[in-house]
Amino acid sequence: MAEVWQRIFDFSDYGELLGLVHNSLLAGAALGLVGGLVSWFVMMRDLPFAVHGISELSFAGASGALLLGANVVAGSLVGSLLAAAVIGGLGSRARDRNSIIGVLMPFGLGLGVLFLSLYQGRSANKFGLLTGQIVAIDDPQLAWLLATGAVVVVALLVMWRPLAFASTDPELAAARGVPVALLSPLFMLVLGLAVAISIQVIGALLVLSVICTPAAAAMRVTSSPRLVPLLSMGFGVVSVVGGILLALGSDVPISPYVTTISFLIYLVCRAIGPRVTAARVGAGRLRASRLPAR
Amino acid sequence: MSAVLELRDAALGYDGRVLWSGLDLDVEPGEFVAVLGANGSGKTSLLRAVLGLQPLTSGTLRVGGRPARRGDRAIGYVPQQRRLEPTTPMRAKDVVRQGLDGHRWGIGRPGRVGWDQVARALEAVEATSYADVPVGVLSGGEQQRVRIAQALVADPSLLLCDEPLLSLDLASQRTVTTLVDRRRREHGSGVLFVTHEINPVLPYVDRVLYLAGGRFSVGTVEEVLTSGTLSDLYDAPIEVVRTGGRILVAGIPDTPDNAHHHEHHHDHRGQVQEAAHG
């Protein structure tokens, strides 16, 4: 038992290890920020299933690149964007969208498995694409990740208000002149980019813990459209960076640490959420009852 | 003052089918015009045309003297009540704010938000007390007040209401109609109010536009809602009965367009019936 425990948590030579994963930490922090930001819109637009679907095709793209000896990040970007384009282009209604995702997802996963079984290289690389890897991210890879993350953040900041409006009430937003039909596929592409960077750190199967859970947790404790994304980004960074720090030295991939932290944050928010909401509603109603009746 | 909405010889249709044509209508400042008619008669399409979302097939449409265009700030739009998700990450005041700057690109500078305008709009619909409450936990009637505040916050000269009373209880229906009426009296906004049920708005209506079977009739309630006019429009015998300050219409024929909705929407059988369908 103690042996297993030591495989999960091992902090000997910690300082030395920390220097080695410098790039991973940077990538993790960036992913936490980007994931937290994107997940607010993912929750508002009810797209968690799309996130999962895109990530499987992103996995296929990455493993294809691995097989061909091409840039893995570029491969997962291509897979992600293709999936996002198909889902965004064909599935504007939720029901269509979900069935398209349901069809795409196993196909992507199957392709990925095919590419990986043909791949002759290191087996750690194979597993890493599905469940995350702590292997030191090299400089060019980090540059790719950071650049893609920056594109996602800038695109979201530009689309911010109309996208939020279109996500709360598409019909009303359209009536106010918001280009709803344009924003929907555009957001899908941005989501595709965000998923592609997540794959590199957390793995295709676990993307939702970074692009969904943080905002789901934040939405439990506040309804402020400024606070939710900020909290969500905070949760994202804590989950990913915290996960990497805990995983250091152990021979377990980082993803179980990330997903566990992310899940614990959600549990805590869920537990205290009803009390926060009740307090707010209660305060509002109390003031209402003091107003003269009409 | 000139009309806030002007339609001249307007026609609208799609897929080769004409919804209505030859429509002339002026909505004056402060005027309350109810739009009635069967489902599929082009009521909602009329609103879409005014909002600049659908071009007319022919004729002209001007809002405040300018051609219709998407996102016209002169128009406030109140949609049908639909429940917002309970977890919608917005407070009532955030939803109202979307009426001011929800269409603008970027995140908006915090200091530039017109929160005082938002507060005034919430006050106008008597929703100040739940400004900070998450909008998803409000009741249907409260959410609809918030939507009216959103429509009013940019100070529109024309208010478009698309069946805003559907799925509201009678008390909330009364609140909505009173708020719309107050707006046009105090600020002179013209009102185009699409509804399948005339009675809730009867005390306020100046004129009625009745659309049916590709044709239409415009005039006061007394002129349009008569057995003669409606029988003529539908080309079938229609009975209009006025009783106790209410108007009941019977005998509207089933057409492919309104067969499904006929029972619910066009047999105006009184208060109990309305509440049941409300």
Interface residues (C-beta under 8 A of the other chain):
Chain A: W40 M43 M44 L157 V158 M159 W160 R161 P162 A164 F165 T168 D169 E171 L172 A173 A174 A175 R176 G177 V178 A218 M219 R220 T222 S223 S224 P225 V228 T277 R280 V281 A283 G284 R285 R287 A288 L291 R294
Chain B: L51 G52 L53 R70 G71 D72 Y77 P79 R82 L84 T87 T88 P89 M90 R91 D94 V95 Q98 G99 D101 G102 H103 R104 W105 G106 I107 G108 E126 S129 Y130 A131 D132 V133 P134 V135 G136 V137 R147 Q150 L160
